[in-house]
Amino acid sequence: MSLLVVGLSHRSAPVSVLERASLGEEAQLKLLQDTVAAEPATEAAVLATCNRIELYADVDKFHAGVAELSTLLAQHSGVGLEELTPHLYVHYEERAVHHLFSVACGLDSMVVGEGQILGQIKDSLARAQDLHTAGRLLNDLFQQALRVGKRAHSETGIDRAGQSLVTFGLEQLAAGADSQTWARGKKALVIGAGSMSSLAAATLARAGVAEIVVANRTFERAERLARILSEGDDTDVLARAVPMDAVPFELTRADVAVSCTGATGLVLTADSVAATVEGRTGAPAAEAGPGAVRDEPEAAAVPLPAPGAAGDENCPLDLSTVPTGFSVMGEAAVAGLDAATLEQHGAWAAGGAVVDRPRETGRPGPEADAELIGALAATAATAGRIPERRRPEPVADVPRPEPVLFLLDLAMPRDIDAAVHRLAGVRLVDIESLADASADAPMAADVDTVRGIVADEVAAFGAAQRAAHITPTVVALRSMAAEVVAAEMARLDGRLPGLDGKHRAEITQTVKRVVDKLLHAPTVRVKQLAAEPGGAGYADALRTLFDLDQETVASVSRAENSTEKNRGPA
């Protein structure tokens, strides 16, 4: 087994990178085709979700495989290789198996224990099978991952360790209140009719919303989802479908909107959301929150005090030489300051004591200062700012008004403009804010049990793969033995031409039984030994001892692989 996975997820990359690297369905198909066409890979599967993009492959060379898979991911995601590489992770052989099994159990999800990943793994396998890029290894791997995930959910309370992404998102919208109480009686707009949108609609229906409007680019899919919701036995929600161009109007009626489409651009812009809020409240949806521009007089920016004013006491800089309103941004902010003064200023700005530290003996002061100042200026150009010359003045934090519109964006790339976060009267929860909130989610004790299940299943899968590796050799050995029996019976026919059929059949059966008994113990034992760690060499030993033709063994492997490629998902 030479299983390799190269990928990135919410654990290794910021949401902005994941968003840009997301793969549409066509891009996934092309990536699969190009991967198996590349020299190091013989099988390939892509697992692409809202918070992970992973490429699985059976490779014959590790380093060449990593280079090729990384390059292909960069090419098809549209993110440059140099930018993508720092966020990629690589797992090989047993570690790759452990990773996928952990993913299937929800241990690697943004919200621990969520079960939606199982459907995504199943879709990933089906896609690879349709394109005939999944052979024996990936068929076995992904089907076993599905079984491991189902086992984890049925044998433990991993579902209690976290909730589905939809449920967790609704709880974030409720901001600490009971989500069912919060949702009861509200009007909901669901944009999209895929698996995630369908789950969101069903979750909202069970939570007790009064109405659900489904909008989708394919109106028939929206109608089908609305019909399923209306005919459900466990809810009495009123559901209807609308075309996509009705979204702006329906948004004016909705209390909560959930969006998860495959669109490459924004579905809801900040301007459209602001217009919706203004239409409800009669007041502009001005930006609000820390760091946002506010129009209210009491929130106006406090001007910088004049040099030497209160608040600048003990400052190591001579502020009398600094003009009022001097900019603290850019290279000019550090011009003319030596390294010792900058160090003292940093301590003062952080609230620490100013230490009079003399220059280091023998150090060329002006030149070294110039180098440091140049480095600080370069940092400022990159980061956009440098430490201020003064302690920042406190700015009054104006409370946000209660939201009149709740938005949940589960799409990757995002459907809703991130600028909506700054609009007053709106609460937006998206993938990025979910990642921040779920980082502190409590972990249940069941997680340890699931980790034990994963470890056991990884060991069992490795043993099965090692045992399967020797199967073609055993089959070739038995095939050779059958040929020897046939040849010897042909010789017997030549020597005893008058042998009747009954006696010939009895002799043939006797010879076969002798051969089977001679081969039984060694073939059973070699399979047991091959299943143990380090047992890969037993197949080579068997081929050498019995002088088996390598091409015969390879043909058996190809026949098995061809059968596996057509096997459906579990």
C-alpha positions in Angstrom: 0.0 0.0 0.0 1.4 3.4 -1.0 -1.6 5.6 -0.1 -0.9 9.4 -0.1 -3.1 12.3 0.8 -2.3 15.9 0.2 -4.8 18.5 1.3 -5.8 21.6 3.3 -8.6 22.2 5.8 -9.9 24.6 8.3 -7.1 23.4 10.6 -4.3 24.2 8.3 -5.5 27.2 6.3 -7.5 30.4 6.9 -11.0 30.6 5.5 -9.9 33.1 2.9 -7.5 30.6 1.4 -10.0 27.7 1.6 -12.6 29.9 -0.1 -10.3 30.7 -3.0 -9.1 27.1 -3.3 -12.6 25.6 -3.4 -13.3 23.2 -6.2 -16.5 23.0 -8.2 -17.8 19.7 -9.5 -16.2 20.2 -13.0 -12.9 21.1 -11.4 -13.0 18.0 -9.2 -13.6 15.7 -12.2 -10.7 17.3 -14.2 -8.5 17.0 -11.1 -9.2 13.3 -10.9 -8.5 12.7 -14.5 -5.3 14.6 -14.5 -4.1 12.8 -11.3 -4.4 9.3 -12.7 -2.9 10.5 -15.9 0.2 11.7 -13.9 3.1 9.2 -13.7 3.2 8.6 -9.9 -0.5 7.9 -9.4 -2.6 4.9 -10.4 -5.7 5.7 -8.4 -7.3 9.0 -7.2 -10.2 10.4 -5.2 -11.1 13.9 -4.2 -12.8 14.8 -0.9 -14.0 18.4 -1.2 -16.3 20.0 1.4 -16.9 23.5 2.7 -13.9 23.3 5.0 -11.5 20.8 3.4 -10.0 19.9 0.0 -8.1 16.6 0.0 -6.6 14.5 -2.9 -6.1 10.8 -2.2 -3.9 8.7 -4.5 -2.1 5.4 -4.8 1.4 6.3 -5.8 4.6 4.4 -6.5 7.0 7.2 -5.4 6.5 9.3 -2.3 8.4 12.4 -3.1 7.3 12.5 -6.7 3.8 11.9 -5.6 3.8 14.8 -3.1 5.2 17.2 -5.7 2.7 16.1 -8.4 -0.4 16.1 -6.2 0.5 19.5 -4.7 1.1 21.0 -8.2 -2.3 19.6 -9.4 -4.1 21.0 -6.4 -2.6 24.4 -7.1 -3.4 24.3 -10.8 -7.1 23.3 -10.4 -7.8 25.5 -7.3 -6.4 28.6 -9.0 -4.2 29.4 -5.9 -0.5 29.6 -6.7 1.7 26.8 -5.5 3.9 29.1 -3.4 0.9 30.5 -1.6 -0.8 27.1 -1.2 2.1 25.1 0.0 2.4 26.5 3.5 -1.2 25.4 4.2 -0.9 21.9 2.8 -0.6 18.7 4.9 0.7 15.3 3.8 -0.2 11.9 5.2 1.3 8.7 3.9 0.3 5.0 4.2 -1.0 4.2 7.7 -1.2 7.9 8.7 -3.3 8.6 5.6 -5.7 5.8 6.6 -5.8 7.2 10.2 -6.6 10.6 8.8 -9.5 9.5 6.6 -11.0 7.4 9.4 -10.8 10.3 11.8 -12.5 12.6 9.2 -15.3 10.0 8.7 -15.9 9.9 12.4 -16.2 13.7 12.6 -13.1 14.0 14.7 -11.5 16.4 12.2 -14.6 18.4 11.5 -15.1 22.1 12.4 -17.9 20.9 14.7 -16.8 17.6 16.3 -19.0 14.7 15.6 -21.0 16.1 12.8 -22.4 13.4 10.5 -22.7 15.2 7.2 -19.1 14.2 6.3 -20.2 10.6 5.7 -22.5 11.6 2.8 -19.6 13.6 1.4 -17.2 10.7 1.6 -19.8 8.5 -0.1 -20.2 11.1 -2.9 -16.4 11.3 -3.3 -16.1 7.5 -3.8 -19.1 7.4 -6.2 -17.5 10.2 -8.3 -14.1 8.3 -8.4 -15.9 5.1 -9.4 -17.9 6.8 -12.2 -14.6 8.0 -13.6 -12.9 4.7 -13.0 -10.1 6.4 -11.0 -10.8 4.3 -7.8 -9.1 0.9 -7.8 -8.9 -1.8 -5.1 -7.0 0.4 -2.6 -9.3 3.5 -2.7 -12.5 1.4 -2.9 -11.4 -0.6 0.2 -10.3 2.6 2.0 -13.3 4.7 1.4 -15.8 1.9 2.0 -14.1 1.0 5.2 -14.1 4.7 6.2 -17.9 4.8 5.8 -18.2 1.7 8.0 -15.9 3.2 10.7 -17.9 6.4 10.7 -21.2 4.6 11.1 -19.7 2.5 13.8 -18.5 5.5 15.7 -21.9 7.2 15.6 -23.8 4.0 16.5 -21.5 2.8 19.3 -20.7 6.1 21.0 -22.2 9.4 21.8 -19.9 11.3 19.5 -23.0 13.2 18.2 -23.2 14.8 21.7 -19.6 16.0 21.4 -20.7 18.5 18.7 -23.6 19.3 16.5 -24.1 19.5 12.8 -22.8 22.6 11.2 -26.3 23.8 10.6 -27.5 23.3 14.2 -24.3 24.9 15.5 -24.8 27.9 13.1 -28.4 28.4 14.3 -27.2 28.3 17.9 -24.7 31.0 17.0 -27.5 33.1 15.5 -29.6 32.7 18.6 -26.6 34.1 20.6 -27.0 32.0 23.7 -30.8 31.6 23.7 -32.4 28.3 23.1 -32.4 27.8 19.4 -35.8 26.2 19.2 -37.4 29.0 21.2 -35.6 31.6 19.1 -36.7 30.0 15.8 -40.3 29.4 16.7 -42.7 31.4 14.6 -40.0 33.0 12.4 -40.1 33.1 8.6 -37.1 31.5 6.9 -35.6 31.8 3.5 -33.4 28.9 2.3 -31.2 29.7 -0.7 -30.1 26.6 -2.5 -31.5 23.1 -2.6 -28.5 20.9 -2.3 -27.7 18.5 0.6 -26.6 21.3 3.0 -29.5 23.6 2.2 -31.9 20.6 2.6 -30.5 19.8 6.0 -30.8 23.5 7.0 -34.4 23.6 5.9 -35.2 20.3 7.7 -33.5 21.6 10.9 -35.4 24.9 10.7 -38.7 23.0 10.2 -38.0 20.8 13.3 -37.1 24.0 15.3 -40.6 25.3 14.7 -40.3 28.1 12.1 -43.7 29.1 10.7 -42.7 29.3 7.0 -39.8 28.2 4.8 -39.3 29.7 1.3 -36.9 27.7 -0.9 -35.1 29.5 -3.7 -32.9 27.7 -6.2 -31.5 28.2 -9.7 -33.2 25.0 -10.8 -36.8 25.7 -9.8 -37.8 22.0 -10.0 -35.3 21.1 -7.2 -36.7 24.0 -5.0 -40.2 22.6 -5.6 -39.1 19.1 -4.7 -37.5 20.3 -1.4 -40.6 22.4 -0.5 -42.8 19.4 -1.2 -40.8 17.2 1.1 -40.9 19.8 3.9 -44.7 20.3 3.5 -45.4 16.5 3.5 -43.1 15.7 6.5 -44.8 13.9 9.3 -42.8 15.5 12.1 -43.5 19.1 11.2 -46.4 21.3 10.1 -44.3 24.0 8.4 -45.7 25.9 5.4 -43.1 25.6 2.6 -43.1 26.9 -0.9 -40.6 27.3 -3.7 -39.6 30.5 -5.6 -37.2 31.2 -8.5 -33.8 32.7 -7.7 -34.7 36.1 -8.9 -37.3 36.4 -6.2 -34.7 36.3 -3.4 -34.5 40.1 -3.0 -38.2 40.4 -2.4 -38.4 37.2 -0.2 -35.5 38.6 1.9 -37.7 41.6 2.9 -40.2 39.1 4.4 -37.8 36.7 6.1 -36.5 36.8 9.6 -33.7 34.3 9.0 -32.0 33.3 5.8 -29.7 30.4 5.2 -27.6 30.3 2.0 -25.5 27.4 0.6 -25.2 27.4 -3.1 -22.4 26.5 -5.6 -22.2 30.0 -6.9 -18.8 31.4 -7.6 -19.8 35.0 -6.8 -21.8 36.6 -4.0 -25.5 35.8 -3.7 -26.2 38.5 -1.2 -24.2 41.7 -1.3 -23.8 44.1 1.6 -25.8 46.7 -0.4 -28.8 44.4 -0.9 -28.8 43.4 2.7 -28.5 47.0 3.8 -31.5 47.9 1.6 -33.5 45.1 3.1 -32.9 46.3 6.6 -33.5 49.9 5.7 -36.9 48.9 4.1 -37.8 47.3 7.4 -36.6 49.8 9.9 -36.9 53.0 7.9 -33.4 53.9 8.9 -30.1 53.3 7.0 -28.2 50.1 8.0 -25.1 52.1 9.0 -22.0 50.2 9.9 -21.6 49.5 13.6 -19.2 47.7 15.8 -15.6 48.1 17.0 -13.4 49.8 14.3 -16.3 50.6 12.0 -17.1 54.1 10.8 -20.1 55.6 12.8 -22.2 58.6 11.9 -23.4 59.2 15.5 -21.9 62.4 17.1 -21.1 60.6 20.3 -19.1 58.0 18.4 -16.9 60.5 16.5 -13.2 59.9 16.6 -11.4 61.6 19.5 -8.7 63.9 18.2 -5.1 63.3 19.3 -4.1 65.5 22.2 -1.6 68.2 21.7 2.1 67.3 22.2 2.8 67.2 25.9 -0.8 66.8 26.9 -2.0 64.6 29.7 -1.6 60.9 28.9 1.9 61.3 27.3 3.7 61.4 30.6 6.9 59.3 30.8 6.8 58.9 27.0 10.5 58.4 26.0 9.9 60.5 22.8 10.3 64.2 22.6 6.7 64.9 21.5 7.3 68.6 21.4 8.9 68.0 18.0 5.9 66.1 16.7 3.3 68.2 14.9 -0.3 67.9 16.1 -2.1 65.2 14.2 1.1 63.6 13.0 0.4 60.4 11.1 1.4 57.2 12.9 1.3 55.2 9.7 4.1 54.4 7.3 7.8 55.0 7.1 7.6 58.6 8.3 6.5 57.4 11.8 10.0 56.0 12.5 12.1 58.4 10.6 15.0 59.7 12.7 14.5 57.4 15.7 17.4 55.3 16.9 17.0 51.6 18.0 17.3 52.3 21.8 14.5 54.9 21.6 12.3 52.6 19.6 12.8 49.8 22.2 11.9 52.2 25.0 8.9 53.4 23.2 7.6 49.9 22.6 7.9 49.2 26.4 6.1 52.4 27.2 3.3 51.8 24.7 2.7 48.4 26.2 2.4 49.8 29.7 5.8 48.7 30.9 8.6 50.6 32.5 11.0 52.5 30.3 14.5 51.2 30.8 17.4 53.4 30.0 19.5 50.8 28.1 22.9 52.0 26.8 24.1 51.1 23.4 26.0 47.9 23.0 29.7 48.4 23.2 31.4 48.4 19.8 28.2 48.5 17.9 28.1 51.0 15.0 25.1 53.0 16.2 23.9 55.0 13.3 24.4 52.2 10.7 22.6 49.6 12.9 19.9 52.1 13.7 19.4 52.7 10.0 19.1 49.0 9.4 16.5 48.6 12.1 14.5 51.6 11.0 14.6 50.2 7.4 13.4 46.8 8.6 10.6 48.5 10.6 9.6 50.5 7.6 9.5 47.3 5.5 7.3 45.6 8.1 5.0 48.6 8.1 4.7 48.4 4.4 3.8 44.7 4.6 1.5 44.8 7.7 0.0 48.1 7.0 0.9 49.7 10.3 3.5 50.0 13.0 3.3 50.7 16.8 1.7 54.1 17.5 3.8 56.9 19.0 1.2 57.4 21.7 -1.1 55.1 23.6 -4.3 54.9 21.6 -7.2 57.0 23.0 -10.2 55.0 24.2 -13.1 55.0 21.7 -16.6 54.7 22.9 -18.2 51.4 21.9 -21.7 52.1 20.7 -24.0 49.0 21.4 -25.3 47.4 18.2 -29.1 47.5 17.8 -31.0 44.3 18.1 -30.9 42.5 14.7 -34.0 42.4 12.6 -32.4 40.0 10.0 -30.4 36.8 10.8 -28.2 35.4 8.1 -26.4 32.0 8.1 -23.8 31.4 5.2 -22.7 27.8 4.9 -21.2 28.1 1.5 -17.6 27.9 0.4 -16.8 30.2 -1.3 -19.1 32.4 0.7 -22.5 33.4 -0.6 -23.0 36.5 1.6 -20.7 39.5 1.5 -18.4 39.5 4.7 -19.0 43.3 4.9 -22.5 42.4 6.2 -20.9 41.7 9.6 -20.5 45.5 10.0 -24.1 46.4 9.3 -26.3 47.4 12.2 -29.6 45.4 12.5 -28.0 42.3 11.0 -26.4 39.2 12.5 -24.3 37.2 10.1 -22.8 33.8 11.0 -20.5 32.3 8.3 -17.9 29.6 8.0 -15.2 31.9 9.4 -17.2 32.9 12.5 -18.3 29.3 13.0 -14.6 28.2 13.0 -13.8 30.8 15.7 -16.8 29.8 17.8 -16.4 26.1 17.6 -12.7 26.3 18.7 -14.0 26.5 22.2 -16.8 24.0 21.9 -16.8 21.4 24.7 -15.4 17.9 23.9 -17.3 14.9 25.2 -15.7 11.9 26.8 -16.9 9.9 23.8 -14.2 11.4 21.7 -11.6 9.3 23.4 -13.7 6.2 22.7 -14.0 7.1 19.0 -10.2 7.6 18.8 -9.8 4.1 20.1 -12.2 2.8 17.5 -10.2 4.6 14.8 -6.9 3.2 16.1 -8.3 -0.4 16.0 -9.8 0.0 12.6 -6.6 1.4 11.2 -4.7 -1.6 12.4 -7.3 -4.0 11.0 -7.3 -2.2 7.7 -3.5 -2.4 7.4 -3.6 -6.1 8.2 -6.3 -6.7 5.6 -4.3 -4.8 3.0 -1.1 -6.7 3.7 -3.0 -10.0 3.5 -4.7 -8.9 0.3 -1.3 -8.0 -1.1 -0.2 -11.7 -1.0 -3.5 -13.0 -2.4 -2.5 -12.7 -6.1 0.7 -14.7 -5.3 -1.3 -17.5 -3.6 -3.8 -17.5 -6.5 -0.9 -17.8 -8.9 0.6 -20.7 -6.9 -2.7 -22.6 -6.9 -3.1 -21.9 -10.6 0.4 -23.4 -11.2 -0.5 -26.4 -9.1 -3.7 -27.0 -11.2 -1.6 -26.8 -14.4 0.8 -29.4 -13.0 -2.1 -31.7 -12.1 -3.6 -31.3 -15.6 -0.2 -32.0 -17.2 0.3 -35.2 -15.2 -3.2 -36.5 -16.0 -2.5 -35.9 -19.7 0.7 -38.0 -19.4 -1.3 -40.7 -17.6 -3.8 -40.8 -20.5 -0.9 -41.4 -22.9 0.4 -44.2 -20.8 -3.0 -45.8 -20.0 -5.1 -45.1 -23.1 -7.7 -47.7 -22.0 -8.4 -46.1 -18.6 -12.1 -45.7 -18.2 -13.7 -42.4 -17.2 -14.7 -43.5 -13.7 -11.2 -44.5 -12.7 -9.7 -41.5 -14.4 -12.0 -39.1 -12.4 -11.1 -40.9 -9.2 -7.3 -40.6 -9.9 -7.7 -36.9 -10.8 -9.6 -36.2 -7.6 -7.0 -38.0 -5.5 -4.1 -36.0 -7.0 -6.0 -32.7 -6.5 -6.6 -33.6 -2.8 -2.9 -34.4 -2.3 -1.9 -31.0 -3.9 -4.5 -29.1 -1.9 -3.4 -30.7 1.4 0.3 -29.9 0.6 -0.5 -26.2 -0.2 -3.2 -25.6 2.5 -0.9 -25.1 5.5 1.7 -22.9 3.8 -0.8 -20.7 2.1 -2.9 -20.1 5.2 0.2 -19.4 7.3 1.7 -17.1 4.7 -1.5 -15.0 4.7 -1.4 -14.8 8.5 2.3 -13.7 8.4 1.7 -11.2 5.6 -1.0 -9.5 7.7 1.4 -8.7 10.4 3.6 -5.5 10.3 6.6 -6.1 8.1 4.9 -9.0 6.4 5.2 -7.6 2.8 8.2 -9.7 2.1 6.4 -13.0 2.3 4.9 -12.6 -1.1 8.3 -12.2 -2.6 9.6 -15.3 -0.8 6.7 -17.4 -2.0 7.3 -16.3 -5.6 11.0 -17.2 -5.3 10.5 -20.6 -3.6 8.0 -21.8 -6.2 9.5 -20.0 -9.2 6.2 -18.3 -10.0 5.9 -16.2 -13.1 5.8 -12.5 -12.2 3.5 -11.7 -15.1 1.0 -14.3 -13.9 0.9 -12.7 -10.5 0.5 -9.3 -12.1 -2.4 -10.4 -14.3 -4.3 -11.7 -11.2 -3.8 -8.3 -9.6 -5.0 -6.5 -12.6 -8.1 -8.7 -12.8 -8.9 -8.0 -9.1 -8.3 -4.3 -9.5 -10.7 -4.1 -12.5 -13.4 -5.8 -10.4 -12.8 -3.4 -7.5 -13.2 -0.3 -9.7 -16.7 -1.2 -10.6 -17.8 -1.9 -7.0 -20.4 0.5 -5.7 -20.1 2.5 -2.4 -21.2 1.0 0.9 
